[in-house]
Amino acid sequence: MTVHHARRQDAFKTHRFVTTSVISENCLPYTTKEQGLETPEACLKFWRDVVSTQPSYEADKENLVVILLSSRLRPYAWHTVAIGHLTEVNAHPREILRPCIAGAAFGFILAHNHPSGDATPSRGDEIITRKIIEASQIMNIRFMDHVVVGQSAPGRSAFYSFREAGIIP
């Protein structure tokens, strides 16, 4: 095997690995790009209008999504990174940051749903958020927020924002 052929095979393997690690990848239409996601309410609307309307969305499972942002903090793509089960979804920081790096994102928003409707974050949600804060700072990619999507009910919000809670600087 020649060196050139070996490099080409390695590149193919890497490409195949990257494409299988992101469950789905979606570019946004121009009209959606014009709308900012400066608030958790806007993220909740984005989730309901865009993410939850996809055929691959599984409402009875936790879905973890990364929304890529331009330098003007406008969304231009989003990726389903992982689909878990009823009470949790797991993803390593490398899987969360991979679409940000591949998509040359200035920043990103992490979002996931709680099928129970209660947006209160779990201990696991807090742990991964702290890991992502550290990893994104090292990579110099702006981590804007981690929004947990639920359902509003008396005495309960439809979302939880780690930025509003003061956990994300």
C-alpha positions in Angstrom: 0.0 0.0 0.0 1.4 3.4 -1.0 1.6 6.3 1.5 -0.8 8.3 -0.6 -3.3 5.4 -0.6 -2.9 4.9 3.2 -3.6 8.6 3.9 -6.7 8.5 1.6 -8.0 5.4 3.5 -7.3 7.2 6.9 -9.2 10.3 5.7 -12.1 8.1 4.6 -12.2 6.4 8.0 -12.1 9.7 9.8 -14.9 11.1 7.7 -17.0 8.0 8.2 -16.4 8.2 12.0 -17.5 11.9 12.2 -20.6 11.4 10.2 -21.7 8.4 12.3 -21.1 10.3 15.6 -23.6 13.1 14.9 -27.1 11.6 14.8 -28.6 14.3 12.6 -27.4 17.5 11.1 -29.7 20.3 9.9 -28.9 23.6 8.3 -31.5 26.3 8.9 -33.5 28.2 6.3 -32.5 31.8 5.9 -35.6 33.1 7.7 -34.7 31.1 10.8 -31.2 32.4 10.8 -32.4 36.0 11.1 -34.0 35.2 14.5 -31.7 35.4 17.4 -31.6 33.0 20.4 -30.6 35.6 23.0 -33.1 34.3 25.6 -34.1 30.9 27.0 -37.6 31.7 25.8 -36.3 32.1 22.2 -34.5 28.7 22.7 -37.8 27.1 23.9 -39.6 28.5 20.8 -36.8 27.2 18.5 -37.1 23.8 20.2 -40.9 23.7 19.7 -40.9 25.2 16.2 -37.8 23.4 14.7 -36.4 20.5 16.8 -39.6 18.8 18.0 -41.2 19.0 14.5 -38.5 16.7 12.9 -39.5 13.2 12.0 -36.5 11.8 13.9 -37.6 13.6 17.1 -38.6 11.2 19.9 -40.7 13.0 22.5 -40.7 10.1 24.9 -36.9 10.2 25.1 -34.3 12.8 26.0 -32.9 14.4 22.9 -29.6 16.3 23.2 -29.2 19.1 20.6 -26.4 21.5 19.9 -27.3 24.8 18.1 -24.4 26.4 16.2 -24.2 30.2 16.4 -22.4 32.7 14.1 -20.3 35.6 15.5 -23.5 37.7 15.5 -25.0 34.9 17.8 -27.5 33.9 15.1 -28.2 30.1 14.7 -27.2 28.7 11.4 -27.3 24.9 12.0 -28.3 22.4 14.7 -27.3 18.9 15.4 -28.9 16.1 17.4 -25.9 14.7 19.3 -27.6 12.0 21.3 -31.0 10.4 22.0 -31.2 8.8 25.4 -34.2 7.2 27.1 -37.0 8.4 29.4 -34.8 9.8 32.2 -31.4 10.6 30.8 -29.2 11.2 27.8 -25.4 10.7 27.8 -22.8 12.4 25.7 -19.2 13.1 26.1 -17.9 16.7 25.7 -16.1 15.6 22.5 -19.4 14.6 20.9 -21.0 17.9 22.0 -18.1 20.0 20.7 -17.5 18.1 17.5 -20.3 19.8 15.5 -19.1 23.1 16.8 -15.6 22.5 15.6 -16.6 20.9 12.3 -19.1 23.7 11.6 -16.7 26.5 12.6 -19.1 27.8 15.2 -18.3 31.0 17.1 -20.6 29.8 19.8 -23.3 27.3 20.7 -26.3 26.5 22.8 -26.9 23.1 24.3 -30.5 22.0 24.7 -32.3 18.9 25.7 -35.8 17.9 26.7 -37.2 16.2 29.8 -40.0 13.9 28.7 -41.5 14.1 32.2 -42.3 17.8 31.6 -40.3 18.9 34.7 -37.4 21.1 33.4 -35.5 20.9 36.7 -32.0 19.8 35.9 -30.6 16.6 37.2 -27.3 16.2 38.9 -26.0 14.7 35.6 -27.2 17.8 33.7 -25.2 19.9 36.1 -22.1 17.8 35.8 -22.1 17.8 32.0 -22.7 21.5 31.9 -19.6 22.2 34.1 -17.5 19.9 31.9 -18.7 21.7 28.7 -17.9 25.1 30.3 -14.4 24.0 30.9 -14.0 22.3 27.5 -15.5 25.2 25.5 -13.2 27.6 27.2 -10.1 25.5 26.3 -11.4 25.4 22.7 -12.3 29.1 22.7 -15.9 28.4 21.5 -18.5 30.5 23.3 -20.9 28.4 25.4 -24.0 30.6 25.5 -26.5 28.4 27.5 -27.7 25.0 28.3 -31.5 25.0 28.2 -33.6 22.1 29.6 -37.0 22.0 27.9 -40.1 20.8 29.8 -43.7 21.7 29.9 -45.2 24.6 31.9 -47.5 23.7 34.7 -48.8 25.6 37.7 -45.7 26.5 39.8 -43.4 25.1 37.1 -41.5 26.8 34.2 -41.4 25.3 30.8 -37.6 25.5 30.7 -34.5 25.9 32.9 -31.6 28.0 31.8 -28.1 27.4 33.2 -27.1 30.9 32.2 -30.0 32.5 34.0 -29.2 30.3 37.0 -25.7 31.8 37.0 -23.9 28.6 36.3 -22.7 29.6 32.8 -20.6 32.8 33.0 
